[in-house]
Amino acid sequence: MDVQQADPLEEVLALVGTTGHLSIGLVAGGEWAMSFEPPPAVKFNAVRRGRCLLTVEGVPGPIELAEGDCFLLTQPRAFTLASGPGVRPVPAGPVFLAATDGVARVGADEDVALIGGRFDFGERAKELLLDVLPPVIHVPGRTAEAATVRWALDQIDAELRDRPLASTLVAEHLALVMLIHLLRLHLAGAGTGEASGWLAGLADPVVAPALRAMHGRPAHAWTVAELAGVAAVSRSTLAARFKHVVGQGPLEYLTGWRMELATDRLRRGDDTVAAIAREVGYGSESALSSAFKRITGTSPRDYRRRLRSVDR
């Protein structure tokens, strides 16, 4: 059988509608510390000059950030940036409100410079992506693996400094490039913490081929034996490994992904429920409706009707 391979990370990022936004930069020096409220979106910062200390609520120990380092805060947790330990922080809000020329300043000098921003996602991002990531991902910038991240940051700096036409749009697209590379580096083991769920499966040599096959042909009537053949292992080995790494069996995962695809089509398009059923691997509207209601608690038609009433 000709097995189509897909990129689950690309598909999930597209499904949750990822957008990047840059925020006011930060310049600091001397002894300084700033406390930040839990951000409502996924937060990122990159150290462009100097070094500082990051402390995140609920994460044991501070994280030392050097020039070129990036961090991604995937959960709404309070955090502190400081010149070093033991400095009493000031609230970040008033400092950023007083920013001039797109830069906030704290402390007595300009030893440290950071750029940052946020990533916004659609309604399914928490369960599909953010819950399978650690609360903070730190990627050291001075490694060979982080070369593309450094390139993206250099380009963002140039866009913000020189302000050519459409510079904000270009910089925000570059921030998305940076996000994808941060996630790649995390999967490759360059970041701190461990992935879980399907994201961990992408880093597993046995599970990854099966995941890519299911994403490549979600409408196919996959069996565990077929998926095991794709992964070149026995049926029992794949079933056990998939359950251990991803947290659910391969066919259970496939059903969940089909429901995500169906939900996305119901939300974004006008196809009939019967047409959507065929696209995601169900032979009839009633078969999709039964599975959809079992997993989401509502029927496809009621789900679409509710969405449209909210949009009015």
Phi, psi and chi 1 to 4 in degrees:
 res  aa     phi    psi   chi1   chi2   chi3   chi4
   1 MET       -  135.3  179.7  179.8   65.2      -
   2 ASP   -78.2  111.9 -178.3   25.0      -      -
   3 VAL   -96.1  118.6  178.2      -      -      -
   4 GLN   -81.4  127.8  -68.4  176.8 -101.3      -
   5 GLN  -100.8  138.7  -62.0  -78.4  -51.0      -
   6 ALA  -123.6  172.0      -      -      -      -
   7 ASP  -108.5   97.7 -176.5  -17.8      -      -
   8 PRO   -58.8  -36.9  -26.8   36.5      -      -
   9 LEU   -62.6  -45.3  178.5   58.8      -      -
  10 GLU   -61.2  -43.0 -177.3  176.4  -53.9      -
  11 GLU   -66.7  -40.9  -68.6 -169.3  -38.1      -
  12 VAL   -67.1  -43.5  168.7      -      -      -
  13 LEU   -61.4  -38.4  -72.6  173.0      -      -
  14 ALA   -68.9  -39.3      -      -      -      -
  15 LEU   -65.9  -37.9 -164.8   70.4      -      -
  16 VAL   -89.4    2.0  -60.6      -      -      -
  17 GLY    65.2   59.1      -      -      -      -
  18 THR   -74.2  131.7  -45.7      -      -      -
  19 THR  -134.1  147.4   55.3      -      -      -
  20 GLY  -112.3  144.8      -      -      -      -
  21 HIS  -138.7  131.6  -55.5  -85.6      -      -
  22 LEU   -89.2  148.9  -65.1  172.8      -      -
  23 SER  -116.3 -175.9   63.0      -      -      -
  24 ILE   -63.8  138.6  -67.4  168.2      -      -
  25 GLY   -74.8  170.1      -      -      -      -
  26 LEU  -132.4  130.9  173.5   64.7      -      -
  27 VAL  -122.8  132.9  169.8      -      -      -
  28 ALA  -143.6  162.0      -      -      -      -
  29 GLY  -166.7  166.5      -      -      -      -
  30 GLY    69.1 -146.6      -      -      -      -
  31 GLU   -92.8  122.9  -76.9 -160.2  -10.8      -
  32 TRP  -154.2  158.7   61.8  -84.5      -      -
  33 ALA  -160.8  141.0      -      -      -      -
  34 MET  -133.3  135.5  -65.0  179.0   62.9      -
  35 SER  -105.0  135.2   59.4      -      -      -
  36 PHE  -114.4  138.7  -65.6   77.4      -      -
  37 GLU   -68.2  158.2  -64.8  -68.1  -34.9      -
  38 PRO   -56.0  122.4  -24.7   34.0      -      -
  39 PRO   -72.1  143.2   24.1  -31.0      -      -
  40 PRO   -75.0  -15.8   26.2  -32.6      -      -
  41 ALA  -126.0  175.9      -      -      -      -
  42 VAL   -68.8  124.7  172.3      -      -      -
  43 LYS  -104.2  142.1  173.2   76.3  175.2  172.3
  44 PHE  -134.1  150.4   78.9   89.6      -      -
  45 ASN  -141.4  149.7  -87.3  111.4      -      -
  46 ALA  -133.8  135.2      -      -      -      -
  47 VAL   -87.0  116.7 -178.7      -      -      -
  48 ARG   -95.8  -21.5  -56.4  -56.4  -72.4  144.1
  49 ARG  -152.2  139.9 -178.2  173.9   68.1 -112.9
  50 GLY    80.8 -156.2      -      -      -      -
  51 ARG  -151.5  158.7   56.5  179.9   58.8 -118.2
  52 CYS  -157.3 -179.0   59.7      -      -      -
  53 LEU  -119.0  130.2 -150.6   59.5      -      -
  54 LEU  -108.7  128.9  167.0   67.8      -      -
  55 THR  -124.1  125.9  -54.3      -      -      -
  56 VAL  -116.7  133.0  178.8      -      -      -
  57 GLU   -54.6  126.9 -179.8 -176.0   27.9      -
  58 GLY    84.8   -4.3      -      -      -      -
  59 VAL  -104.3  121.1  174.7      -      -      -
  60 PRO   -66.0  128.3   21.6  -30.4      -      -
  61 GLY    78.4  149.3      -      -      -      -
  62 PRO   -76.0  160.2   26.9  -32.1      -      -
  63 ILE  -114.2  123.6  -61.3  169.3      -      -
  64 GLU   -81.1  126.0  -66.1 -175.3    7.7      -
  65 LEU  -110.3  123.7  -59.2  175.2      -      -
  66 ALA  -106.9  172.6      -      -      -      -
  67 GLU   -56.7  129.7 -174.3  172.4  -47.2      -
  68 GLY    93.7  -13.3      -      -      -      -
  69 ASP   -73.4  150.3  -73.8   13.6      -      -
  70 CYS  -126.9  152.2  -58.3      -      -      -
  71 PHE  -138.1  148.6   75.3   86.5      -      -
  72 LEU  -121.2  121.3 -163.1   65.7      -      -
  73 LEU  -100.8  108.1 -164.2   66.0      -      -
  74 THR   -92.2   -9.4   65.6      -      -      -
  75 GLN  -126.9  154.4  -62.7  176.2    9.6      -
  76 PRO   -74.7   80.7   25.9  -32.3      -      -
  77 ARG  -120.8  141.3  -60.9 -168.7 -176.3 -160.7
  78 ALA   -64.0  146.9      -      -      -      -
  79 PHE  -147.1  163.2   67.1   99.9      -      -
  80 THR  -130.9  138.0  -59.7      -      -      -
  81 LEU  -112.9  135.7  -68.6  170.4      -      -
  82 ALA  -150.4  160.6      -      -      -      -
  83 SER   -71.2  -26.2   56.7      -      -      -
  84 GLY  -178.4 -179.4      -      -      -      -
  85 PRO   -72.2  154.2   25.9  -33.0      -      -
  86 GLY    83.6    2.3      -      -      -      -
  87 VAL   -91.8  131.2 -175.8      -      -      -
  88 ARG   -73.1  123.5 -174.7  172.3 -178.5  176.9
  89 PRO   -79.8  150.0   28.2  -32.8      -      -
  90 VAL  -102.1  150.9  -61.1      -      -      -
  91 PRO   -62.9  138.5  -19.6   31.3      -      -
  92 ALA   -73.0  -30.4      -      -      -      -
  93 GLY   -50.8  -58.2      -      -      -      -
  94 PRO   -61.6  -34.0  -24.4   34.4      -      -
  95 VAL   -63.9  -43.3  176.1      -      -      -
  96 PHE   -74.9  -29.2  -82.2   81.8      -      -
  97 LEU   -66.0  -29.3  -77.4  174.4      -      -
  98 ALA   -89.3    9.1      -      -      -      -
  99 ALA   -62.0  145.9      -      -      -      -
 100 THR  -126.8  142.7   56.7      -      -      -
 101 ASP    54.9   34.1  -61.3  -36.5      -      -
 102 GLY    75.3   16.1      -      -      -      -
 103 VAL  -134.2  130.7  177.7      -      -      -
 104 ALA   -94.6  146.3      -      -      -      -
 105 ARG  -129.7  138.2  -69.9  175.2  169.4   80.7
 106 VAL  -144.4  145.8   64.8      -      -      -
 107 GLY    89.4 -176.8      -      -      -      -
 108 ALA   -96.6   -4.3      -      -      -      -
 109 ASP  -147.1 -165.6 -149.1  -26.4      -      -
 110 GLU  -129.9   48.3  -63.1 -172.1   -6.6      -
 111 ASP   -71.5  -28.2  -53.6  -35.8      -      -
 112 VAL  -126.5  137.7 -177.8      -      -      -
 113 ALA  -135.1  133.9      -      -      -      -
 114 LEU  -130.1  146.8  -63.9   95.4      -      -
 115 ILE  -116.0  153.9   60.2  171.7      -      -
 116 GLY  -157.7 -176.0      -      -      -      -
 117 GLY   174.1 -159.6      -      -      -      -
 118 ARG  -143.6  159.8   73.2  177.7 -164.7  -87.2
 119 PHE  -118.1  128.1  -64.4  107.7      -      -
 120 ASP  -103.9  143.6  -67.9  -35.4      -      -
 121 PHE  -131.9  164.6  -59.2   93.6      -      -
 122 GLY   -74.7 -177.0      -      -      -      -
 123 GLU   -65.3  -23.4   62.7 -178.3   51.9      -
 124 ARG   -93.5    2.6  -65.4  -66.9  -63.6  147.9
 125 ALA   -63.4  -38.2      -      -      -      -
 126 LYS   -58.0  -52.3 -175.9  178.1 -174.0  -57.2
 127 GLU   -74.1  -39.0 -175.5  173.7  -20.3      -
 128 LEU   -77.9  -35.1  -83.4  177.5      -      -
 129 LEU  -124.2  -54.2  179.3   62.5      -      -
 130 LEU   -69.4  -34.3  -56.8 -178.3      -      -
 131 ASP   -69.6  -16.1  -77.7   -6.7      -      -
 132 VAL   -99.0    7.8  -61.1      -      -      -
 133 LEU  -109.9  152.7  -68.5  169.4      -      -
 134 PRO   -68.5  161.9   26.0  -33.8      -      -
 135 PRO   -62.9  -29.6   18.6  -30.3      -      -
 136 VAL  -139.0  133.9   58.9      -      -      -
 137 ILE  -114.2  122.3  -64.6  173.4      -      -
 138 HIS  -112.1  123.4  169.1 -141.6      -      -
 139 VAL  -117.8  111.6  174.9      -      -      -
 140 PRO   -62.0  137.0  -20.5   32.6      -      -
 141 GLY   -86.7  -17.8      -      -      -      -
 142 ARG   -94.5   30.9  -67.2  -58.0  173.2 -171.3
 143 THR  -109.3  155.5   60.7      -      -      -
 144 ALA   -61.1  -34.9      -      -      -      -
 145 GLU   -65.7  -25.1  -65.7   80.8    5.3      -
 146 ALA   -92.4   15.2      -      -      -      -
 147 ALA   -58.9  -41.7      -      -      -      -
 148 THR   -69.2  -35.4  -53.8      -      -      -
 149 VAL   -62.1  -43.8  174.6      -      -      -
 150 ARG   -61.1  -41.5  -69.2 -163.4  -59.3  -86.6
 151 TRP   -61.2  -46.5  173.4   85.1      -      -
 152 ALA   -61.2  -42.0      -      -      -      -
 153 LEU   -65.5  -39.9  -70.9  169.4      -      -
 154 ASP   -61.8  -41.1  -71.9  -17.5      -      -
 155 GLN   -68.0  -39.5  -62.3  -55.2  -51.5      -
 156 ILE   -60.6  -45.8  -69.8  170.3      -      -
 157 ASP   -55.4  -45.7  -89.1  -10.2      -      -
 158 ALA   -64.2  -42.0      -      -      -      -
 159 GLU   -63.2  -42.5  -67.5  -69.2  -30.9      -
 160 LEU   -73.5  -29.9  -62.4  180.0      -      -
 161 ARG   -78.4  -47.2 -178.9 -175.6   63.4 -113.3
 162 ASP   -90.1  -21.1  -58.9  -25.1      -      -
 163 ARG    51.4   53.5  -72.0  -64.9  177.4 -176.2
 164 PRO   -68.7  176.7   26.9  -33.8      -      -
 165 LEU   -57.3  138.5  -67.1  174.0      -      -
 166 ALA    59.9   30.0      -      -      -      -
 167 SER   -63.5  -37.6   58.6      -      -      -
 168 THR   -64.3  -43.8  -61.4      -      -      -
 169 LEU   -63.4  -44.2 -177.2   61.6      -      -
 170 VAL   -62.6  -44.7  170.1      -      -      -
 171 ALA   -62.4  -38.0      -      -      -      -
 172 GLU   -70.7  -34.2  -70.2  177.8  -12.4      -
 173 HIS   -68.6  -36.8  -80.4  -71.5      -      -
 174 LEU   -64.5  -33.8  -74.0  164.9      -      -
 175 ALA   -63.2  -36.1      -      -      -      -
 176 LEU   -66.7  -39.3  -77.3  178.9      -      -
 177 VAL   -57.3  -44.3  171.3      -      -      -
 178 MET   -62.1  -42.6 -172.0 -174.7   71.6      -
 179 LEU   -58.3  -46.7  169.4   65.9      -      -
 180 ILE   -61.8  -40.7  -68.1  166.8      -      -
 181 HIS   -70.9  -34.4  -79.1  -81.4      -      -
 182 LEU   -61.8  -42.2  -70.7  174.9      -      -
 183 LEU   -67.9  -38.6  -67.4  174.1      -      -
 184 ARG   -60.6  -46.1  -76.2  179.0  179.1  173.8
 185 LEU   -64.2  -37.6  -71.8  171.4      -      -
 186 HIS   -62.5  -44.6  174.0   65.4      -      -
 187 LEU   -63.4  -34.2  -80.7  175.6      -      -
 188 ALA   -79.3   -2.1      -      -      -      -
 189 GLY    94.6    7.6      -      -      -      -
 190 ALA   -81.4  -21.2      -      -      -      -
 191 GLY   -91.9  172.2      -      -      -      -
 192 THR   -90.5  155.7   57.9      -      -      -
 193 GLY    84.8  174.9      -      -      -      -
 194 GLU  -123.5  142.8  -66.3 -177.1    0.1      -
 195 ALA   -77.4  163.7      -      -      -      -
 196 SER  -139.2  175.8   59.9      -      -      -
 197 GLY    62.6 -149.3      -      -      -      -
 198 TRP   -61.1  -29.7   65.7  -90.5      -      -
 199 LEU   -65.6  -39.9 -157.5   57.3      -      -
 200 ALA   -65.4  -34.1      -      -      -      -
 201 GLY   -61.8  -32.8      -      -      -      -
 202 LEU   -66.8  -24.0  -72.8 -177.1      -      -
 203 ALA   -93.8   -0.2      -      -      -      -
 204 ASP   -99.8  126.7 -174.6  -85.4      -      -
 205 PRO   -65.7  -23.5   21.6  -32.0      -      -
 206 VAL   -87.0  -44.9  171.3      -      -      -
 207 VAL   -75.0  -37.3  173.6      -      -      -
 208 ALA   -55.8  -46.4      -      -      -      -
 209 PRO   -61.0  -37.5  -22.7   33.5      -      -
 210 ALA   -67.1  -41.6      -      -      -      -
 211 LEU   -60.9  -47.5  -89.3  174.3      -      -
 212 ARG   -64.0  -35.8  -67.6  178.9 -175.9  -84.1
 213 ALA   -66.4  -43.7      -      -      -      -
 214 MET   -64.6  -38.9  -74.7 -172.0  -79.1      -
 215 HIS   -71.0  -30.9  -81.3 -102.3      -      -
 216 GLY   -69.7  -35.9      -      -      -      -
 217 ARG  -136.9   71.9  -64.2  178.8   64.5 -164.8
 218 PRO   -66.0  -22.9   23.3  -33.4      -      -
 219 ALA   -84.4   -9.5      -      -      -      -
 220 HIS   -69.7  145.3 -179.6   68.7      -      -
 221 ALA   -81.7   71.2      -      -      -      -
 222 TRP   -64.0  143.6  -70.5  104.9      -      -
 223 THR  -115.8  160.7   64.8      -      -      -
 224 VAL   -62.9  -36.5  177.1      -      -      -
 225 ALA   -63.2  -40.4      -      -      -      -
 226 GLU   -64.2  -45.4 -123.2 -179.9  -20.2      -
 227 LEU   -64.8  -36.6  -68.5  168.0      -      -
 228 ALA   -63.1  -36.9      -      -      -      -
 229 GLY   -63.9  -39.1      -      -      -      -
 230 VAL   -62.1  -40.5  171.0      -      -      -
 231 ALA   -83.1   -5.1      -      -      -      -
 232 ALA    59.1   42.1      -      -      -      -
 233 VAL  -136.5  173.9  -65.5      -      -      -
 234 SER   -74.3  161.5   69.7      -      -      -
 235 ARG   -57.6  -46.3 -177.0 -177.1 -178.7  -78.5
 236 SER   -66.7  -36.2   58.5      -      -      -
 237 THR   -64.8  -45.9  -63.8      -      -      -
 238 LEU   -63.4  -46.0  176.7   67.1      -      -
 239 ALA   -59.3  -45.4      -      -      -      -
 240 ALA   -68.5  -43.5      -      -      -      -
 241 ARG   -66.9  -43.2 -175.6   73.4  163.1  -98.7
 242 PHE   -61.1  -46.3 -155.9  102.0      -      -
 243 LYS   -62.0  -41.7  176.6   79.1  171.3  177.2
 244 HIS   -67.1  -43.4  173.7   71.9      -      -
 245 VAL   -82.0  -47.1  174.3      -      -      -
 246 VAL   -89.5  -26.2  179.8      -      -      -
 247 GLY    95.9    1.7      -      -      -      -
 248 GLN  -155.9  163.9   54.9 -174.3  163.7      -
 249 GLY   -72.3  161.4      -      -      -      -
 250 PRO   -60.4  -41.6   11.2  -22.4      -      -
 251 LEU   -74.0  -30.7  -61.5 -172.4      -      -
 252 GLU   -65.3  -42.2 -173.7 -177.8   -2.7      -
 253 TYR   -62.0  -43.9  173.9   85.1      -      -
 254 LEU   -59.4  -43.2  176.3   61.2      -      -
 255 THR   -61.0  -44.0  -61.6      -      -      -
 256 GLY   -62.1  -41.4      -      -      -      -
 257 TRP   -68.1  -38.2  179.5 -117.3      -      -
 258 ARG   -60.6  -38.6  -75.0  171.6  168.6  174.7
 259 MET   -66.8  -36.2  -67.4  -54.2  105.4      -
 260 GLU   -63.3  -43.1  -65.1  -65.3  -14.8      -
 261 LEU   -64.8  -42.6  -66.8  174.8      -      -
 262 ALA   -63.3  -43.6      -      -      -      -
 263 THR   -60.3  -43.0  -60.4      -      -      -
 264 ASP   -63.1  -42.1 -174.6   59.6      -      -
 265 ARG   -68.7  -36.7  -77.2  156.9  174.2   71.4
 266 LEU   -64.8  -35.1  -71.6  165.4      -      -
 267 ARG   -77.1  -38.7 -172.0  167.9   54.8 -119.2
 268 ARG  -100.3  -22.7  -62.5  173.2 -170.9 -103.9
 269 GLY  -124.0 -176.9      -      -      -      -
 270 ASP  -117.2   14.1  -65.3  -44.2      -      -
 271 ASP   -61.3  150.6  -70.2  -15.8      -      -
 272 THR   -69.4  159.7   64.9      -      -      -
 273 VAL   -62.1  -35.7  175.9      -      -      -
 274 ALA   -63.7  -41.1      -      -      -      -
 275 ALA   -66.8  -41.2      -      -      -      -
 276 ILE   -63.8  -39.2  -66.3  171.0      -      -
 277 ALA   -57.8  -44.9      -      -      -      -
 278 ARG   -65.1  -38.8  -69.7 -168.5  -62.8  -88.0
 279 GLU   -64.4  -32.9  -73.3  177.3   19.3      -
 280 VAL  -106.2   10.7  -59.6      -      -      -
 281 GLY   102.0   19.7      -      -      -      -
 282 TYR  -116.8  136.3  -71.0   88.3      -      -
 283 GLY   -72.9  -17.6      -      -      -      -
 284 SER  -151.2  163.8   65.5      -      -      -
 285 GLU   -61.6  -38.8  178.4  178.6  -25.4      -
 286 SER   -67.0  -36.2   61.8      -      -      -
 287 ALA   -65.6  -43.5      -      -      -      -
 288 LEU   -65.0  -44.0  172.0   62.4      -      -
 289 SER   -59.5  -40.7  -63.9      -      -      -
 290 SER   -63.6  -46.9  176.1      -      -      -
 291 ALA   -67.8  -40.9      -      -      -      -
 292 PHE   -62.8  -44.6 -164.5   91.6      -      -
 293 LYS   -68.8  -36.1 -170.3  163.9 -172.3  177.4
 294 ARG   -62.7  -36.3 -175.7  177.1   74.1 -107.9
 295 ILE   -91.3  -39.8  -69.3  172.3      -      -
 296 THR  -100.4  -16.5   68.0      -      -      -
 297 GLY    87.1    2.0      -      -      -      -
 298 THR  -143.6  163.1 -172.8      -      -      -
 299 SER   -84.5  159.2   70.5      -      -      -
 300 PRO   -57.3  -42.1  -24.6   33.4      -      -
 301 ARG   -64.3  -43.3  -69.3 -178.1 -177.8  -84.3
 302 ASP   -66.7  -36.2  -73.5  -16.4      -      -
 303 TYR   -62.4  -47.4  176.0   81.0      -      -
 304 ARG   -65.3  -40.5  175.5  176.7  -90.1  171.5
 305 ARG   -62.5  -41.0 -166.8  177.1  -61.1  117.7
 306 ARG   -65.5  -41.9 -170.6  172.8   69.6 -114.2
 307 LEU   -60.6  -43.2  -79.8  177.8      -      -
 308 ARG   -70.6  -31.1  -70.5  178.8  175.0  172.6
 309 SER   -70.3  -32.2   67.2      -      -      -
 310 VAL   -70.5  -36.7  170.1      -      -      -
 311 ASP   -74.3  -16.1  -70.4  -20.2      -      -
 312 ARG   -72.7      -  -73.6 -165.5 -175.1  116.7
